[in-house]
């Protein structure tokens, strides 16, 4: 009798184990059908199209036949790649006015500063940001007292604890006007640091000794810049600063990205010739300093027309990140082509930061958004969203608060008012 019970337990355990293995091996497939697909790729815009995803990747577009676990009928609605935010502190700052919730800055921060160690995927702002169709984000630290502010990192907005995609993917530096001192000092210091390390590397290469003194951590990061292994994100607005940075790019062959760049429109042809991307805001049309006197709502369209690869990033803290698509809408209203506007939020970001997303193409990450209407219209909402092939909700803390204070309840007034 005991043997029968024991065998029964063993058989049950084996069956459960087999079911778990089958679940892990079996890939869940989803087909999104009858969609107006903005691929942001060579295929352009596809009408009444089908996109098939398996696990975390796009595996087919308009296949003749398909057998899937789940079918979502888009009913003609627009399907786009998930938008990619950038240049903000999402997950590092919860409430800007509360110091205990700020992890983006430290006095000792230098070029090695890896703020991804403090990233909080459970931040209440993550779900709120998803409402804007944003599925991943380039997070940047605010730095410290040194020349370099640290390094950016990429994270998806799934809310999972393993949502950091890549760490230390770009070096960040803030240049331009300062309240005390001269802007020339920072530009000169950047030049000297690159020159000194380049000379050191050249000297060590010429040495015949087998043993070479290992580089310090900060030198290793500078070496990665000189080798073009990661971009330098340089905040600057005034045209003279931008020109100085272009000269450094030419001198050291660094992978330069201009950020802010209010005066970029004045030297758009030079930026385009140098093949330097620009990260800016479409609504940055009022001067915040004497460095940014040439802001205009049409600047993004002018930069793109000149051949500059533009990435849109709204100014301000991460609480405004979900309004990224409105930046693009304003740019469209002021001369930017709609297809180019989608690129500024997707493919261009993916290209600069080497992400396997930003386009609807076979092999790309299944980061997709199905919209209720035109994504650049105020009244449009996210109907469905997939991050890494998994459907995620846009329900946020703000929704929960709205429901709490507008629903009829038997709770005391102090609870609901």
PLY file of the C-alpha trace (Angstrom):
ply
format ascii 1.0
element vertex 417
property float x
property float y
property float z
element edge 416
property int vertex1
property int vertex2
end_header
0.00 0.00 0.00
2.83 2.34 0.91
4.62 1.46 -2.33
1.50 2.36 -4.34
1.23 5.74 -2.63
4.94 6.34 -3.15
4.70 5.45 -6.85
1.67 7.69 -7.21
3.55 10.61 -5.69
6.53 9.96 -7.98
4.29 9.78 -11.06
2.56 13.05 -10.11
5.90 14.78 -9.57
7.20 13.53 -12.92
4.04 14.71 -14.68
4.35 18.17 -13.13
8.02 18.34 -14.04
7.25 17.32 -17.62
4.51 19.96 -17.81
6.91 22.62 -16.56
9.57 21.60 -19.07
7.02 21.62 -21.88
5.89 25.10 -20.84
9.44 26.39 -20.81
10.37 24.79 -24.13
7.11 25.67 -25.87
7.25 29.21 -27.18
4.11 31.31 -26.88
3.22 32.89 -30.19
0.97 35.88 -30.81
-0.32 37.28 -34.09
-1.45 40.89 -34.37
-3.65 40.99 -37.45
-5.38 43.66 -39.59
-3.01 46.37 -38.34
-1.74 49.54 -39.96
1.92 48.88 -39.24
4.45 51.71 -39.08
7.55 49.54 -39.40
10.05 52.45 -39.26
12.06 50.18 -41.55
12.48 49.57 -45.27
8.96 48.16 -45.56
7.45 51.52 -44.65
3.76 51.55 -43.72
1.82 48.31 -44.17
-1.97 48.23 -44.39
-4.05 45.35 -42.99
-0.84 43.63 -42.00
0.01 40.79 -39.65
2.91 40.74 -37.21
3.79 37.48 -35.45
5.80 37.43 -32.24
7.28 34.44 -30.46
8.59 34.82 -26.94
10.50 38.12 -27.06
11.10 38.51 -30.81
9.25 39.38 -34.01
9.41 36.23 -36.15
7.21 37.06 -39.15
5.52 39.93 -40.98
2.62 39.13 -43.29
3.22 35.36 -43.42
1.03 33.41 -45.83
0.04 31.03 -43.06
0.50 31.04 -39.31
-0.54 29.00 -36.31
-0.37 30.87 -33.01
-1.50 30.63 -29.42
-3.19 34.04 -29.46
-4.59 36.35 -32.12
-5.19 40.06 -31.58
-7.37 41.74 -34.21
-6.13 45.32 -34.57
-9.18 46.28 -36.66
-7.12 48.70 -38.74
-5.57 50.49 -35.79
-1.96 51.72 -35.83
0.80 49.41 -34.60
4.21 50.97 -33.97
7.50 50.01 -32.37
7.56 50.96 -28.72
8.89 54.47 -28.26
12.28 54.88 -26.59
12.82 57.68 -24.08
16.22 59.18 -23.35
18.18 61.68 -21.27
16.18 61.49 -18.04
16.37 60.03 -14.53
13.45 57.58 -14.70
13.91 54.96 -11.99
16.60 57.03 -10.26
14.40 59.83 -8.93
10.95 59.28 -7.48
10.18 62.75 -6.09
12.58 65.50 -7.07
11.92 67.53 -3.91
12.64 64.58 -1.59
16.37 63.97 -1.29
16.00 60.40 -0.04
14.40 59.42 -3.37
17.18 60.90 -5.54
19.93 58.57 -6.75
21.00 60.30 -9.95
23.76 62.46 -8.47
26.71 62.11 -6.12
29.57 64.50 -5.39
32.11 61.71 -5.98
30.61 60.69 -9.31
33.10 60.54 -12.19
33.37 58.90 -15.59
32.96 55.45 -14.00
29.68 56.32 -12.22
27.21 53.48 -12.94
23.80 54.69 -11.76
22.09 51.51 -13.01
22.94 49.97 -9.63
20.28 52.25 -8.11
17.64 51.77 -10.84
14.19 51.00 -9.41
12.02 49.14 -11.96
9.11 49.32 -9.49
9.08 53.12 -9.49
5.54 54.47 -9.71
6.70 56.53 -12.70
7.45 53.47 -14.83
3.82 52.46 -15.42
2.89 56.12 -15.80
5.52 56.48 -18.53
4.15 53.45 -20.37
0.97 55.45 -20.95
2.94 57.43 -23.54
3.74 54.31 -25.55
7.28 54.17 -24.19
8.63 50.64 -23.80
12.28 51.36 -23.03
14.45 54.24 -21.90
17.99 55.58 -21.83
18.56 56.71 -18.24
21.22 59.32 -17.50
22.79 60.41 -14.20
23.28 64.02 -13.13
26.92 63.45 -12.16
28.89 65.14 -9.42
31.64 67.71 -9.01
33.95 66.25 -11.67
34.20 66.81 -15.41
32.19 63.74 -16.39
28.68 63.03 -15.09
28.96 59.25 -15.37
27.42 56.82 -17.82
23.96 56.15 -19.16
22.20 52.81 -19.26
19.24 51.30 -21.09
16.25 49.68 -19.42
12.93 48.34 -20.63
9.80 49.47 -18.81
8.41 46.03 -18.04
8.78 46.68 -14.32
10.75 43.44 -13.93
13.82 43.31 -11.73
15.96 42.25 -14.70
14.79 45.13 -16.90
18.21 46.78 -17.34
19.17 46.00 -20.96
22.69 47.39 -21.08
24.89 49.15 -18.54
27.41 51.93 -19.09
26.51 52.35 -22.76
27.56 56.01 -23.13
29.68 58.61 -21.30
27.96 61.82 -20.25
29.43 65.32 -19.95
27.83 68.72 -19.29
29.41 71.70 -21.03
28.53 75.31 -21.72
27.80 78.24 -19.43
28.55 77.93 -15.72
27.75 80.26 -12.84
31.34 80.47 -11.65
34.31 80.18 -14.00
34.76 79.79 -17.74
33.26 77.28 -20.15
36.69 77.11 -21.77
38.11 75.22 -18.80
35.82 72.19 -19.27
36.43 72.04 -23.04
40.17 72.30 -22.48
40.11 69.65 -19.75
38.24 67.26 -22.04
40.80 67.83 -24.80
43.72 67.32 -22.43
42.34 64.11 -20.90
41.84 62.56 -24.32
45.25 63.75 -25.53
47.08 62.49 -22.42
45.57 59.03 -22.62
46.14 58.81 -26.37
49.81 59.65 -25.82
50.06 57.11 -23.01
48.54 54.36 -25.14
50.85 55.22 -28.04
53.90 55.18 -25.77
52.99 51.83 -24.25
52.42 50.35 -27.71
55.95 51.42 -28.68
57.50 49.88 -25.57
59.33 46.60 -26.02
58.71 45.45 -22.46
56.24 42.61 -22.12
54.68 43.96 -18.95
52.61 47.11 -19.33
51.12 48.90 -16.35
47.33 48.31 -16.39
45.04 51.27 -16.95
43.02 52.70 -14.11
39.24 52.42 -14.31
38.75 56.01 -15.45
41.44 55.53 -18.10
39.71 52.41 -19.36
36.55 54.42 -19.92
38.46 57.15 -21.75
40.06 54.44 -23.87
36.61 53.17 -24.82
35.81 56.67 -26.07
38.99 56.86 -28.13
38.25 53.41 -29.56
34.71 54.44 -30.51
33.26 51.65 -28.40
30.70 53.94 -26.77
29.42 57.45 -27.57
30.15 60.66 -25.72
26.88 62.41 -24.87
27.82 66.07 -24.67
25.34 68.63 -23.31
25.91 72.02 -24.93
23.77 74.71 -26.55
25.87 77.53 -27.96
27.13 77.14 -31.51
30.76 77.83 -30.52
30.65 74.96 -28.00
29.13 72.65 -30.58
31.83 73.57 -33.09
34.53 72.91 -30.49
33.05 69.46 -29.91
32.99 68.74 -33.63
36.70 69.56 -33.75
37.36 67.13 -30.89
35.45 64.45 -32.77
37.61 65.00 -35.82
40.80 65.10 -33.76
40.19 61.91 -31.76
37.61 60.06 -33.93
35.22 59.81 -30.99
31.59 58.77 -31.39
29.97 62.11 -30.50
26.30 62.83 -29.75
25.18 66.42 -29.14
22.53 66.89 -26.45
20.37 69.99 -26.02
22.06 71.75 -28.93
19.73 74.75 -29.16
22.07 76.41 -31.67
22.47 73.28 -33.79
20.25 74.77 -36.48
22.94 77.43 -37.11
25.52 74.80 -38.06
23.24 72.00 -39.26
25.31 71.39 -42.40
28.52 70.88 -40.38
26.78 68.52 -37.94
25.32 66.52 -40.80
28.69 66.31 -42.58
30.31 65.06 -39.38
27.49 62.48 -39.01
26.83 63.52 -35.43
23.35 62.77 -33.98
21.49 65.44 -32.01
19.24 64.79 -29.02
16.91 67.73 -28.48
13.36 68.82 -27.70
10.91 70.00 -30.34
9.27 72.48 -27.97
12.51 74.12 -26.81
11.59 77.42 -28.46
12.16 79.87 -25.61
15.68 80.80 -24.50
16.62 79.54 -21.06
19.98 81.33 -21.23
22.15 83.38 -23.57
23.37 80.05 -24.97
19.96 79.24 -26.43
18.71 82.27 -28.29
17.87 80.47 -31.52
15.16 78.07 -30.38
12.22 77.62 -32.73
9.43 75.08 -33.17
10.66 74.39 -36.71
14.25 73.57 -35.72
13.80 69.80 -35.64
12.37 69.79 -39.18
15.27 71.97 -40.35
17.85 69.66 -38.77
16.32 66.55 -40.32
16.06 68.26 -43.71
19.79 69.08 -43.45
20.54 65.39 -42.94
21.03 65.30 -39.17
19.92 62.21 -37.26
17.64 63.62 -34.54
16.40 62.02 -31.33
13.59 63.72 -29.44
13.78 63.99 -25.65
11.55 66.38 -23.66
13.29 68.65 -21.20
12.55 68.36 -17.52
12.39 65.46 -15.12
11.05 61.97 -15.78
7.52 62.95 -14.73
7.10 64.48 -18.20
8.54 61.55 -20.13
5.14 60.12 -21.06
4.57 63.28 -23.13
7.38 62.38 -25.51
4.96 61.67 -28.37
3.58 65.21 -28.10
7.06 66.56 -28.80
6.93 64.61 -32.04
3.42 65.85 -32.79
4.51 69.47 -32.39
7.48 68.84 -34.66
5.13 67.37 -37.29
2.89 70.44 -37.00
5.96 72.55 -37.73
7.28 70.84 -40.83
8.65 67.44 -39.82
7.46 64.48 -41.91
5.43 61.94 -39.94
7.73 59.06 -40.90
10.74 61.06 -39.69
8.92 61.84 -36.45
8.53 58.13 -35.74
12.26 57.64 -36.37
13.15 60.30 -33.77
11.35 58.21 -31.13
12.40 54.73 -32.21
14.97 53.72 -34.83
17.32 56.66 -34.31
17.56 55.99 -30.57
18.12 52.28 -31.16
20.89 53.02 -33.66
22.78 55.43 -31.40
22.57 53.23 -28.30
22.85 49.89 -30.12
19.48 48.47 -29.07
17.74 45.58 -30.85
14.48 47.50 -31.03
12.99 50.63 -32.59
11.76 48.91 -35.75
9.14 46.34 -36.64
11.30 43.84 -38.46
12.04 40.13 -38.19
14.52 39.44 -35.38
13.85 42.69 -33.51
12.63 42.71 -29.93
8.87 42.46 -29.69
8.40 45.91 -28.13
5.14 46.99 -29.75
2.29 49.42 -29.15
-1.24 49.26 -30.55
-2.87 52.70 -30.51
-6.49 53.85 -30.41
-5.71 56.48 -33.07
-2.91 58.72 -34.33
-0.13 58.38 -31.71
0.67 62.09 -31.97
-2.86 63.23 -31.12
-3.72 64.26 -27.55
-6.86 62.12 -27.39
-5.12 58.92 -28.51
-4.40 56.23 -25.94
-2.44 53.01 -25.79
-4.82 50.10 -26.41
-2.27 47.33 -25.99
1.44 47.17 -25.32
4.00 44.39 -25.51
7.49 44.54 -23.99
9.74 41.64 -24.87
6.72 39.88 -26.32
4.74 40.06 -23.08
1.62 42.18 -22.85
1.92 44.78 -20.10
-0.57 47.13 -18.51
-0.54 50.92 -18.53
-2.53 51.04 -15.28
-0.62 53.36 -12.97
-0.76 54.73 -9.44
-2.55 57.79 -10.82
-5.35 55.54 -12.10
-5.60 53.84 -8.73
-5.87 57.20 -6.98
-8.53 58.39 -9.42
-10.57 55.25 -8.81
-10.16 55.58 -5.07
-11.45 59.14 -4.91
-14.22 58.88 -7.51
-15.77 55.53 -6.55
-18.66 55.19 -4.15
-17.56 53.45 -0.98
-18.61 52.75 2.59
-15.22 53.84 3.86
-15.00 56.94 6.11
-14.76 60.34 4.40
-11.18 60.72 5.60
-10.25 57.79 3.39
-11.83 59.05 0.19
-11.52 62.83 0.50
0 1
1 2
2 3
3 4
4 5
5 6
6 7
7 8
8 9
9 10
10 11
11 12
12 13
13 14
14 15
15 16
16 17
17 18
18 19
19 20
20 21
21 22
22 23
23 24
24 25
25 26
26 27
27 28
28 29
29 30
30 31
31 32
32 33
33 34
34 35
35 36
36 37
37 38
38 39
39 40
40 41
41 42
42 43
43 44
44 45
45 46
46 47
47 48
48 49
49 50
50 51
51 52
52 53
53 54
54 55
55 56
56 57
57 58
58 59
59 60
60 61
61 62
62 63
63 64
64 65
65 66
66 67
67 68
68 69
69 70
70 71
71 72
72 73
73 74
74 75
75 76
76 77
77 78
78 79
79 80
80 81
81 82
82 83
83 84
84 85
85 86
86 87
87 88
88 89
89 90
90 91
91 92
92 93
93 94
94 95
95 96
96 97
97 98
98 99
99 100
100 101
101 102
102 103
103 104
104 105
105 106
106 107
107 108
108 109
109 110
110 111
111 112
112 113
113 114
114 115
115 116
116 117
117 118
118 119
119 120
120 121
121 122
122 123
123 124
124 125
125 126
126 127
127 128
128 129
129 130
130 131
131 132
132 133
133 134
134 135
135 136
136 137
137 138
138 139
139 140
140 141
141 142
142 143
143 144
144 145
145 146
146 147
147 148
148 149
149 150
150 151
151 152
152 153
153 154
154 155
155 156
156 157
157 158
158 159
159 160
160 161
161 162
162 163
163 164
164 165
165 166
166 167
167 168
168 169
169 170
170 171
171 172
172 173
173 174
174 175
175 176
176 177
177 178
178 179
179 180
180 181
181 182
182 183
183 184
184 185
185 186
186 187
187 188
188 189
189 190
190 191
191 192
192 193
193 194
194 195
195 196
196 197
197 198
198 199
199 200
200 201
201 202
202 203
203 204
204 205
205 206
206 207
207 208
208 209
209 210
210 211
211 212
212 213
213 214
214 215
215 216
216 217
217 218
218 219
219 220
220 221
221 222
222 223
223 224
224 225
225 226
226 227
227 228
228 229
229 230
230 231
231 232
232 233
233 234
234 235
235 236
236 237
237 238
238 239
239 240
240 241
241 242
242 243
243 244
244 245
245 246
246 247
247 248
248 249
249 250
250 251
251 252
252 253
253 254
254 255
255 256
256 257
257 258
258 259
259 260
260 261
261 262
262 263
263 264
264 265
265 266
266 267
267 268
268 269
269 270
270 271
271 272
272 273
273 274
274 275
275 276
276 277
277 278
278 279
279 280
280 281
281 282
282 283
283 284
284 285
285 286
286 287
287 288
288 289
289 290
290 291
291 292
292 293
293 294
294 295
295 296
296 297
297 298
298 299
299 300
300 301
301 302
302 303
303 304
304 305
305 306
306 307
307 308
308 309
309 310
310 311
311 312
312 313
313 314
314 315
315 316
316 317
317 318
318 319
319 320
320 321
321 322
322 323
323 324
324 325
325 326
326 327
327 328
328 329
329 330
330 331
331 332
332 333
333 334
334 335
335 336
336 337
337 338
338 339
339 340
340 341
341 342
342 343
343 344
344 345
345 346
346 347
347 348
348 349
349 350
350 351
351 352
352 353
353 354
354 355
355 356
356 357
357 358
358 359
359 360
360 361
361 362
362 363
363 364
364 365
365 366
366 367
367 368
368 369
369 370
370 371
371 372
372 373
373 374
374 375
375 376
376 377
377 378
378 379
379 380
380 381
381 382
382 383
383 384
384 385
385 386
386 387
387 388
388 389
389 390
390 391
391 392
392 393
393 394
394 395
395 396
396 397
397 398
398 399
399 400
400 401
401 402
402 403
403 404
404 405
405 406
406 407
407 408
408 409
409 410
410 411
411 412
412 413
413 414
414 415
415 416
